[in-house]
């Protein structure tokens, strides 16, 4: 008796259910944009055009009256774009998602509902332990602009604001060389028969690169110093031309500072920015020379630098004019607001498309990198180590 052996089991021969992809459930966002009350902060997260785009896709945006005024956006423009404008600050902070430029204050966190999503800058060096404890208590999910990564691994918000700061540093120097009573009356440019302005830039990162681009565009003679040969090489390639570049050696740096009309500080450090230029070096600079220390946010790279404000931006030390205002992009509030808005709006659209913050951070590693608190759980190890707070790897919570 022969037994027939078939390659399939009886179960396998039965008709099977077809597995179709289930469409992702889109979510509707309700975004609150409060007025920025931090000192010298003039920016806003979303422009009227961005608000219009969000409301067109069925999302709600509630904005506090006067929030866009410092960036030259009126309440009427936001109203016409479909936003709900209110004078009630508490009402704005009760929205499920809050957008801020500056980190929220403890008082503002108290106004938020439990499980709120907060998207803002974090400015870690100015935070205190109480800030994270207040967010944890409310079980808030918080994302930082500075930590969000792009597809190529860069930080778009940091890069964009650095571009503004670099360009602005040269424009500010050009202004100070002529308008201030201490200024030398020099035109920042290369006029036929007149020697070009000499500019020294410390740092070859994004700030240094855009400062160099702007200075070269105005016809200046530029020298860039940095201890990273890789950064100097990249800067040369990005500028598409050969300029003077050097590692930081006291002798050659002093020689360049003695001759320069403008010195730009664009160095960065892990914690405090390194002091590159000593007071003795500043004493050897020309009378009436201009220092713009963009690095003042992290301590400054000139020994003579002291923090100033947008209202009183300069001081004179050793016959050299110093400009040491932190948060330079806020001076150009409309440009900076447009830049932040262009970065954050696509992420908001993606969060809605994916069906909420949880699915969005599962799909986007760069956005996930921006999360430092997830439902009140600290997910950033650096913050945990800095403030001695317990933390968990976000990849073990969201996967």
Secondary structure, 3 states (H helix, E strand, C coil): CCCCCCCCCHHHHCCCCCCCCCCCCCCCCEEEECCCCCCCCCCCCCCHHHHHHHHHCCCEEEEECCCCHHHCCCHHHHHHCCCEEECCHHHHHCCCEEECCCCCCHHHHHHCCCCCEEEECCCHHHCCHHHHHHHHHCCCEEEEHHHCCCCCCCCHHHHHHHHHHHHHHHHHHHHHHHHCCCCCCCCCCCCCCCCCCEEEEECCCHHHHHHHHHHHHCCCEEEEECCCHHHHHHHHHHHCCCCEEECCCHHHHHHHHHHCCEEEECCCCCCCCCCCECHHHHHCCCCCCEEEEHHHHHCCCECCCCCECCCCCEEEECCEEEECECCHHHHHHHHHHHHHHHHHHHHHHHHHHHCCHHHHHHHCHHHHHHEEEECCEECCHHHHHHHCCCCCCHHHHCC
